[in-house]
């Protein structure tokens, strides 16, 4: 995410995703921290972010590194 529009786009799509309890999208650290219901999979979050056209460089779920 290189601008406020980029981080805003990621935040908007995640807010619409059912099962998201909380999220913190940081332009400064170029990261997103998402807390979801157990029914929301890592793959669902990843594909939702990718729909914005943004590249995901790394991911983690429940403290475990995940593939992107």
C-alpha positions in Angstrom: 0.0 0.0 0.0 1.6 3.2 -1.1 -1.1 5.7 -0.4 -4.2 6.5 1.6 -6.3 5.3 -1.3 -4.7 1.9 -1.3 -5.1 1.4 2.4 -8.6 2.7 2.2 -9.5 0.2 -0.5 -8.2 -2.7 1.6 -10.1 -1.4 4.6 -13.4 -1.0 2.7 -13.4 -4.5 1.3 -12.5 -6.1 4.6 -15.2 -4.1 6.4 -17.8 -5.6 4.0 -16.7 -9.2 4.7 -19.1 -11.0 7.0 -17.4 -12.4 10.0 -14.7 -9.7 10.5 -14.7 -8.7 14.1 -12.0 -6.0 13.9 -9.3 -4.7 11.6 -6.4 -2.4 11.6 -5.0 -1.3 8.2 -1.8 0.6 8.6 -0.4 2.6 5.7 2.7 3.4 7.7 3.7 -0.3 8.4 2.0 -1.5 5.2 0.1 -4.1 7.1 -3.4 -5.2 8.0 -4.3 -7.0 11.2 -7.7 -8.7 11.0 -9.6 -10.6 13.7 -12.5 -12.8 12.4 -15.0 -15.3 13.4 -13.6 -18.9 13.3 -15.6 -19.6 10.1 -13.6 -17.0 8.1 -10.6 -18.7 6.5 -7.2 -17.2 5.8 -7.8 -17.9 2.1 -11.0 -15.8 2.2 -9.2 -12.9 3.7 -6.3 -13.3 1.2 -8.6 -13.4 -1.8 -10.6 -10.4 -0.6 -7.5 -8.3 -0.3 -6.3 -9.4 -3.7 -9.6 -8.3 -5.3 -8.4 -4.7 -4.6 -5.5 -5.3 -7.0 -3.0 -5.0 -4.1 -0.1 -7.5 -3.8 0.1 -9.5 -0.6 3.8 -10.1 0.3 3.4 -12.2 3.5 0.7 -13.5 5.7 0.2 -15.0 9.1 -2.8 -16.8 10.8 -2.9 -17.6 14.5 0.9 -17.0 14.8 1.8 -19.2 11.9 3.4 -18.0 8.7 1.1 -18.7 5.7 1.7 -18.9 2.0 0.5 -16.0 -0.2 
